[in-house]
Structures are given as C-alpha cells and as structure tokens.
C-alpha cells in the first residue's frame, strides 16, 4: 500500500448529493467501528464489467475500459482518501483465457496482493448471462484455492448489466432470483463449502448498472429497475459484509503458496519411523525367520540332520 | 564322468551248504572246508541307472565387445563326479584287502554265509582274448559228432569254440532257467555267438564257482551239427535258512573284520569256541555300526521279498542288494554300496551297507593348465559356501555336491568348479570330497558399444537420433582373497558428445563384514554414481501436447550394509548423499516444469523441479530396504511370496534441510492354483499373481522423488507417468497365468490411484499437466521367451493397444 499514493477522493463529489450524504453516512459508521481503511478486491471472468464497476464506485475513470478487448493485464489498485478514510479498490484482469482458468493471471494477482489485506471481495458477473457452466466453477475454485474458503464470508456477488429486460417475459425479480440462486450454487460447489455452512452466511448478491444509459431518479442517482440507487446500496452491503464478524484476509506468502503439504505431518515423522520399524520391518523380519524355519528341506538334508526317523 | 559304484571286495567263505543245513554237522562242515567260494557279484551293469552326474554350466560374462579391447571370459562348471578308483588293496578278489570273515556258531545258526562282490573285469578279459581279428568266422568247429555232451575238460585247448547257446540248468529244481533277464545272465560274460578258447571257459567256470551264488557249478558243452557249442551251466544255487527279519546296518568306516584262520586240527571244543567268538564279534559289529538311512518302507519291501521267497537264495540276496542300492542311488547317495550280507542261516538277514561317509574335504586350486596351484582366494570364503553335509562325518549325497557347486558358482570367483568325490585310500568306505577350483582373472576390463535409435515424431526414428554409445568398465575382483571387489564403469549414450550424457559408477564391495568365519552374512557396499533419467513427473496426460522433458541428474555417494538372511531375503541399510540437478532439453538447469500454452508459448510457471527452487538440491538421507522373498520355481514358474519395504528417511541435511519419510510397501503373491508333481519336464501349474504397492511420503517431497502412476511397472497400458505424480500411491494388480505348451498366456487387471494426494505435491504436477490421477487397465498377453507381448486396454480412454515389454512385471 505504501507504494500506492492515496489521493483525495475527488470522484465522490461528482455523485449526486443524496448519494454523497449516504456514502458519508456509511463511511462514518465504519469509522465508528474503527475501520479506517477499506480494501476491495474485484475479481471475475473477463468482460463482465469489473473495471467499469470500479470506475462507477469511485466516480472516476481510473481503469481503462474498452468494449471489445480486455485492457487490464495487470491488477490495478486505486486508493482514495476522504475524511481520514481510505478506500482501496483493486481491479484485476479477467481470470479466463482460452476456456481455462488463466493461472498465469492468477499468479500475477497473487503476487500483486502480497502483504495486502483484503476486506471485501467483489465477485463480478453479468446478470444477463443465462447460463452457468463448469468454467464458472473452475474460476471460483481457483479463487478459493488462492485465498481459502473464508474469502467467501467476505464476498459479494456483483451482477452487472442489471438494466435488462428478462427474456420470454420472465418477471425481472424472478429472473434475478433464479440467476443469483444458480450462481450461488456454483459458488458453493466451486468453493466446496458445505450446504449448511453456506446457508448460515449467505453471500449477498448486489445488482449494478454501469452503463451511461442507466436510469436516474429524481436526485440524479443511478437506479436499478426496481428503483434503488445502486451505488449507496452496494456500499451499504459492503459495510454489512465487513461487519459480519469475519476477519479480513491478509495475503501473505503463506497464503499465496497455499498450505505447504511438505510441512504437514513433519512432526510425526519420528512416530511414523518408530511405527515402521516395529510394525513393518520387525514383522517382515519375523516372516523371514518363519520362512527359514518352514523351508521344506530336501529329504537328504533331513536325513543328514537325523530328523527323518527312517520314515522316508 | 560319472559315478560308478565303488568297488569293494570281500572275500567270502561259504561252507558247503549241504552240511550247513544241519546244525549238528555244522562244525564238521566247517572243519572240512571243501572249497572256499569267492563270491563275485558282477557289477558291470551299473552304468545304466546312474544319476545324472555330468553337467556343464556355461556362462558368458561378456556380451558384445568392440574388438579392440575385447576380452571374453567364459568358463564351464562341472560337477565332476568321477568314478572312484577302487582301493588298491581290494582289487584282488579272493581274500585280498578286506578279506572275508566267517561266522558260524551254534547259537544263532550253523554256518555263516557271507558273500561279497567285486567288480568283475570279466567282460574286458573276454574281449581282449577274443580272437575276432579279421572279421569272418574266426572260429573252429568242434570236430565232434553232433549232439553229444562234452565235459569242459574234454575240449581241445587249441580250438576256438563258438558258443551258440547258453542254458542255465538248476539242478535242484531240475529245470532250465529261462529268460535272459534273469540275474544269472548278467554274471556270465559269455554270450551266445561269442568265440572262446577252453582256457577262457575254464576261467569263466572258476569265476562262477567262486562267486558265492552257487554251491556247485558245472559247465558242459553240447555239440551242435553246425560245429558250434551249446553251453549248459548246471548249478546248485546256494541257499540258506529262511529268514523273517531284515536289518540294514551302515558299516562305513568300520574296519573289516579279519577272518581268523581256522586250524583244521581244532578239536570240537575249540571249534565251538571259535564259532562262538565269531558270533560275538558279529554281534559287536552290529552294535557298533551306525543306523543306516534306509527308510522303513523300503525295509518292509525287502522283508516282503524275504517272506515270499521262503529260503534265502543267492538270487534273492542279489535282488535285495539291487533294491537297496537302487534306493540309495535314487536318493543321491551315489557312493553307497551294499558290501555284504551277514547273519545268513539265522532268522535275520543283515545287509551291510557302506553309505559313503565323507572323511575329508579337500579344496584345491588349479591354474589355467589344470595344475594344482596356490589359490588367491582364502579357503574360508569357499568353505563357508559348503553345505555342512559335505563335511567329514556326513554321508555324501550328490545333491549336497550340487548345492556346493551352485553356492560356489554364485561367488562368481571361479571359471571352473569341480566337485569330485573319491574313495579314501587310507580309510575304507570313506569318501574324500575334492573340490577343484579354477580362479578367474582378478582384473578385467571391457568395452562395449551400442547404437541407440530414438523414435522421433510419429514414432519413426530419424537419422540424427542414431547415436553411438558405449560402456567402459573395469573390475578388480577378489581383493585379498576375500571376495572384495572394485567395479567401475563409464557409460555414454553418445560417444560423439560424451560430455552431454556421461554416467559413471564406481563400487566397492566388501563381503563378510563380520568375519569370514561368522555365519552372519553381511556385505558392505560403497559406491559413487552419476546417472541421468527422464523424469516421469513432467509428462503430459493423454492427448496433451508434448511436455518439455525434464532430466534428473544425480551425482552422489552411497554406502550401505546388506545382510542376507537367505538367498533371496535380505535387509539393506545405509546412507545416501547426492546432488540432484534438473535440466531441460538443452541441458541447462531448469527450476520449474513447463507447459505449452494454447497460444503457442511455453508457460514456465509449472511445478518446481527441486525442493530448493534453484534447480539444484543437495541432500543426505538414510535408506533401508527389507526384502522377504520365499519364491521358488515349480516346474519353471515362480510360486511364493515376496514382500518389500523400502524407506528413505530424510535427516534434515541438505538444501532447505529436508526432513521426510518416504516409504513404500510392495506385496506380491504368486499363488499356485493347482497341485502338480514337481520334476523336470512336468507341466507347470497355473498361477494367480496378486500385487499391491503402497507408497507414501510425509515431509519435504521434491518432484523427482514423487511417486508416478502409469507405465509398464505401475499400471500397464499407460505411458510412464501418464496417470499422475503424487505423494501417496496405491497400485493393485492381479494376473492369471495359464501355462500353454512351453510358455504361458496371461490376463491381467490393474489399478493405480493417487489417493487424492496429487494436490499435496508442490505445484500439483498431475493437474498442471492435465492428468487423471488414477486409472485402470486390463488386458491379455503372451510370454515369448524374454519378451511379453500384451494387449492392454486403458480404462480411462477405453482404447486398447499392443505393447511389447522385456522382462517380468512382478
């Protein structure tokens, strides 16, 4: 973080007054809870609107966005301070390439995140994608493998392109519910979280619309089809997630490397060795002795030892 | 060479049995020794039932040499069991050497019968004087009217008579003995069609008369119209009182009792005393004799023979002798010999056997020309390989001789080994086991060359891949005569650029760590080595793009002690210090595995190749291996159990202070599914092979030490490492072998599993190279000599393929 210059958050001033006051209120609340820094990690497949979301939240054009190709090959961190509160948003490149999880990209992200603390993960996907497939699962698995299961206790699912008309006259709310349900299911599967455990701490789903054609309400706030202003809503959900009692995730070398299997059970080696000596080696030695004793000697040898008793 | 029966001669005195039947007249009969019979049991027929005593084992030490430095070494191994030369003292027959001993008395019976045998050189004699020089009918007509009976004495001494017929006439029964298989015929050296002079015929008669089988024997000729003679041997067979007990004693090494001269002028009282003495002596002799090896079933058989016969006749004794000797020879007691029957005319027949006691074990070294020389090898080294049955005091058995041969051969110190039993001249009935050894050269060096052809793309070899390779090796054997050796070899698969790929090995072997005289068999080995292997960890899964290979170079030192419990079971423990370098195709050090990316580039962020991450690891660890192997061959197929436990224990010495416990347990069972009779040429049984292999590692595990799944020795039907690389491994296999003609066909099913431990390997090479982590296969195959041809179905892909492999899977 030291390397990143944190600038004053000017972008907030571009928000409508209602949004500004709401944000100030939420930030103040966070400050009351002794949280003065908020680091948001934004991850997801390519082209789902990660960078746009970052831009929208900050109200600045920090991340280059282009319609047809991914720009971000490297993660990007923007730090903004406002009234003693620091907001860090880390934008990351898309995790998918050529139908596989791009491990190289993941590797770069990991290295980038070294020694940073992540308060919230925004897992970004599109609302208007109808299908969820194994690739989503792989992406989620890759994220889980990198940061551990508990990242999902600090995660929000962000669905972009919220302003859409559902296909085949489906009710918007039903469509949203269905979409979020399937996605959450895949998160649960990909992260291999137990069903019960997952239900206890639901990953909240938030809708986002970054498009400039986004409707606004009377106050000039960008709103969703259901009328809620989404930026304050998003920040509010973030604050809720932060205060759900889970710990922020500190990315250190250990986390990046994953649990080192080479260290596991090392302490038990003397015990294992003792077990092997007494229960394996000794047993085999005993078996060899039995073999020697049982070895069928030729008759002439038995006769020579006087064991034949003239029987054969 | 062959064993032939040892010849022992005993002169025998048999009183005329006419009087011997009568107790009362026994003394009189004895006092009037009408004629002393010498018993000669011809033994000329022995060569037929000889044990197979001559075999040669050739071994070639060198295989293929380039001619410049070639040195071929080869040797033959002979179990040289030659004909024991008869002790000189005994050749004479008559009363020579051992002499005869008489026995008679009132208590046990009247008149002892005893007879003995010598190897009769009659046949040879007859042939020698056979005047068949020129071919043609070289014989003279008898010149007498046809069909008259001529006494032997009436024949002309100058004529050569042709014998056209030989008849045996039993005077007692009044019948002619028919059938050429009768034991009489083998005693006579005359054969129908033979040409003999009078002197020869007289000699023949003398021999027959002295052999002890007949009380009385006569030879008559009957003239035939064609000028030939028909011989009639009319005889009265010697018989003794019927017996209902049989005893076999081992008289080996006992002094032959001397016959006390009987004075013809002895009074009755003296005679009585004399016989009593003899009886007492014999009793003592029986008591002193050692029990013989003849088992009860055979003794019962003999007893049966005695009972069926009623009276004990010479022919019966001959049959008994043959039976007893046959048993001994069949069991490998090649030097055993029935020397005498004693106690005749009592209820018990005593069969005296010289079993062939070893009196001395002689080790002899020979130089190249076969002269006795002083050997470099210490005697104790050879001596400890001897089965104790060859030591003095034991009965010589040919199997013990074979075992000694095998054991000594396994020392690999001698080019020629002969195990040679011969009669002890100073000790009647004793056998000296003589072992003649020809030592191999102490130093040897050899060079071998080879061409290697590596299949390139599409499996076809390219011209560039044909490389000359070669090995230079030297050996210094048998240092200090204690079988210590230094062996070194340098191999390169590319002689054009040897620096690319040069492997060497230098090994010092020090057997008998606990001393040559200590039965504990521990061998110390120290070696320094260098080798290069392709790592199967960095291999792609099925259908994956070619994975850039990673070579593992190991240079190091190894020292261990091997304790051999049996020929196959052993325990090895020692220390290994090595440096491992991982290299890529271009021989430069690489630190991580690579994978071709879909866009064409190489992703170099694969699993780390070494523990240290630098591409070079150094480490020292302890290694132990215990093998229990009780497999044996049943008609050429392996049957038994084999368990191997191997352990590598890291000691925290080396790069990154590696501490690990890497263990493997392999259990293999060869189950014989049908009981079969064992023996050469008998059909082998079907065998079910069950095999399990578990491997695991706790602690630091670099990729080159990971367990790999797939390959001809892991899961057949897959390539080496095609199924994955993991921390824990479980392989199960079953194979059913069914013998067909000279070889066998087999069906197998195998499974290998990583037990979910692939992810516990750093970098997860299994997943990185898109491998399954587990897999099964099944198939059938046929063994063609050393090569296995098999069709294996890979269960992951469901496709089958034909493989050719060398050697055995288990």
Interface residues (C-beta under 8 A of the other chain):
Chain A: X97 X98 X100 X103 X104 X107 X260 X261 X262 X264 X265 X266 X268 X269 X272 X273 X276 X280 X281 X284 X285 X287 X288 X289 X291 X292 X295 X298 X299 X300 X301 X303 X304 X308 X310 X311 X312
Chain B: X291 X293 X294 X295 X296 X297 X299 X331 X332 X333 X387 X388 X389 X394 X395 X397 X399 X400 X565 X566 X569 X571 X598 X599 X603 X605 X611 X624 X626 X628 X630 X643 X645 X647 X649 X659 X660 X661 X663 X665 X698 X699 X700 X701 X727 X759 X760 X761 X762
